[in-house]
Amino acid sequence: MRRPAPFASLVLTATALACVCSWQPAHAADSPAAQDPSKPLFNYALGFIVGSGPDYEGGAGHKTSLRPAWAIEHGRFRLSTSRGSAFMAHGLGPIESGASATLAEGDRFHLSASLRIDNGRDGSDAQILEGLPPVRSTLRAKLSAGYALTQRWSVGAGLSQDILGRDGGAQLSTSVGYTWPVTDQTKVTFGAGATFGDRTYMRSHFGVPAGGATALPAFDAGAGLSSVDAGVEVMTAINRRWAVLGTARVSQLKGDARRSPITVEPTGYSISVGLAYRCCR
């Protein structure tokens, strides 16, 4: 029987703790959010995002998509799409997609756990991927932490693990951000980060098995730094309810991710713009 990955045990424990917290109102009352009577428990955002980016990580092609962007929040719990949570504009700590829960929160520190569906990758994403084993869709658990160094500077880290044992492996991400409040209605956030993958993640996403149906040479990707990235995000409140969000990001593959035969273009660019209605912040 296959032993659970250590990362999976860590993240699953944190996710379970988030669920337990929901049944302990006495502890919830101690959190800063619960003590603030002016902050409503229920909030939501509903809108759309138009984006353009690489067809896959390391791909030379681009794809453009129009997707719904929504988020529903009740107290410490949130359910959202990949970009919908950005419209909630909390500002401290990473805000995760999927189902997430705040485990601990203070003036400077934020700790959360989340579950999300990873859709994986198959040969239809790009011609070069034909004949390769697909990266199977799976469920990923993540533990994320953020810390505000000052009112404008913050750092963050996240540990993500495939919890269904579908060779998704584990990822560790780190980030640093600077928020510039241009006006009361507009803020600009600059960020940079790095992502690391364990051997399982790197082999499934960047490895090429020997004796397969592809013409690519065999490649055994090892664990380590997989990418670095930098970006800018602009959020503008048109009025009390409507907000516009624009992002631009550049990322570059590193290590075995860059050396992989699957990687055609190691540097990828993506942009997106969206509009959403927000209530009841």
Salt bridges, closest charged atoms under 4 A:
GLU73 OE2 - ARG78 NH2 2.69
GLU73 OE2 - HIS90 NE2 2.72
GLU73 OE1 - ARG281 NH1 3.55
GLU96 OE1 - LYS142 NZ 3.62
GLU105 OE2 - HIS110 ND1 3.71
ASP118 OD2 - ARG140 NH1 3.80
ASP167 OD1 - ARG2 NH2 3.99
ASP167 OD2 - ARG136 NH2 3.89
ASP220 OD2 - ARG199 NH2 2.59
ASP220 OD1 - ARG203 NE 3.19
ASP229 OD1 - ARG249 NE 3.92
GLU233 OE1 - ARG83 NH2 3.21
ASP256 OD1 - ARG259 NH2 2.74
